[in-house]
Amino acid sequence: MQELRELVGHQNTIYEATAPAAMYVAAILTHPAAMTRRPYGDIPIRATLLGWLASTLHDASDEIVARNEEYWPDFAPDTTVAAFRELRPMLYRAVASFLQDSHKNVYEAAVIAALILAEHPALAEDRDHLAWHARRILDTSSYEPNRRVAWKALKTWGHHPPGPEPLSEKVEDWEPHSDGNGDLEPPF
């Protein structure tokens, strides 16, 4: 998965190859081989693929797009990111079938991906159903980044999340990672 992450999402960037890669990953989620256990951690490959989707979707989420516009207001809107974001309803259909999965890692990765996908206006009607899953993540997950996604989804949708925001981020955590000497071209 690291190779896929580096090739189509290097440094949290959405490239032209990201959308086709995401569509491919969504298409193979149901293949029986996706339940093959990884050699370490005893986690199904499906959970890893869903986790990659969630991570990549986060890089094109409403929050990140707004933050990029705030930090770089003169930067031209990226049609690659916009096109990727328009795939969210189609990707949601692939992810939603795992919202009842019995494997904890598959379930949690599917919920996180679905919560991010549900930002799309066409998926607004699914948010009340997803709120139940978000609360379950808050009740059962020990992974703070996932808890934060669940908490923020509930808050954004007006569902009053319990307690303070998990893993609260500081603005400096989102400053550009480059010192100006890095590669500016996609890694492919």
N, C-alpha and C positions, 0 to 999 in steps of 0.2 A: 504494500500500500504506500510505503514511503516513496517508491519510484513514481507511482501515479500522482501522488501529491506534488512532487517536485516538477513533474512534466506539465501538468495542466493547472496548477495552482501555486506555483513558486512564489513565495513571500506573500501569500494571501491575495494574489492577483487573479482575476478572471481573464482568461485568454480565449481566443477563438476556438481552441481545442477543448475548452472546459465543457461547453454545452454538449458536444457529441459524446464526450467521455461520460458525463453524467447520465445521458440517455442510455448509453450502453450499460452502465452499472445498474440503472433502474431496471433495464430489461432482463438482466441475468439474476436478479435477486431471487426469483422463484425457482431457478435451476436447482435440482437436488444437490449438485456439487457445492452450492453455496452454504450448505450445512456441514461441510467438511470442517473438522476442527483445525485451528491453527496449531503449529507445532509447539507453541508456548502459550500458556494462559488458558488452554482448553476453551477457547472462544471460537464460535463458528465464523467462518469467513463472511457470512451474511451480516453479522454484527459489525464487522470491520468495514464492509462496503457501505452499510447504512451510516456508520460513523463518518466515513469519508464524505458521503453526500451531505450530512448535517454540517460538517466543517466547511465544506465548499459553499453550501447555501448561506451559511453565516457570513461568509466573505462578500456576499451580494445581498445581504439582508437590508431591510429598511434602515436599521440603526447604523450600519456601516456606510451605506450610501449617503445618508444624511450627514454623518460625521465627515466623510470625504468632501462633501459639498461645503461644509463649514470650514474645514482646514484649507481647502484649495478652491475658493469661490470662482476663480478665473479659469479653472480647468474645464475644458470642454466636456460635456456629458459623453459618457462612453456607451456607444451603441452595442458593444460586445456584452457589457454588463446588463444593459436593458433587455437585450435579446435572451440572455440567460435567465433573467428574472421572469420573463414571460413563459418560460417552461414550467413554472411552479405548479400550476394545476395538473399538468400531465405527470410530473414527478410525484405529486401528492398521491395520485391514484396508485402508483407503484409502491409507495411507502405505507399507505394506509392499511394495506392487507396484512401488515405485521404488527398492528396495534394490539392484537390479541395474542401475540406469540408467547409460547410458554417459556422460552429461554430468556432469562432476565436481561442479558446483554443485547439480544436482538430487539426485545421489547423496548428497552430504554433508548437505544439508538434510533428506532423507528419513531418513538414519541418525540424525541428532540428534533429530528428532521421534519416531522409533521408540524410541530409548533412553529418552526421557522417558515415552512412553506405556507402556512395558513395566514401569513401576512398579506398574501395576495388577495385583493378584493373579491375575486371570484370564489374564494374559499371561506368567506366570512360566515356562511351558514354552518360550517363545521367547527367553529370555535367553541361553542358551548359544549359539544361532545368532547373536544380536545381538552377543555378545562378540567374535566375529571381526570384525564391522564396526567395533566400537568400537576395536579394536586397529589396524585399517586407518586410522581417523581419526587416531589418535595417531601413526601412521607417516607420513601424507601431508599432513595439514592444517597450515596455518600460522596458522589463525584460533584464537587462544587460548581464547575462550569455548567453541567447539565441542570443542576438545581437553579442556577441563575437564569438560564433560558426559560425554564418552567415558570419561575417567579415573575420574570419580566413579561411573559406572554399573558399570565393572569392579570397583571397590573394594567397592561395595555388594553386588554379586552374588558376591563371594568369588573373583574371577578375578585377583587380584594384578596391578594395573596397574604398568607399568614407570615407574621414576623418581618424582620428587616431583610433587605435584599442580600442574598448570599453572594459572597465573593465580589463585593462592590469594587468596581474598577475606578482608577484615577485617570484623569485626562492624560497625564504623562505616560500612561501605559499604552496609549494609542498614538504617540508621536511617530513620525516616519522612522523606519528602522535603518535607513541608509544614511551614510555620512557623505553622500554625493559621489562616492567613488565606485559604487556598485554597477552592475549591469543594468541597463535600461531596456534592453530588448528581452522578449520572451525567451525562455530557455530551450526552445525547439526551433 
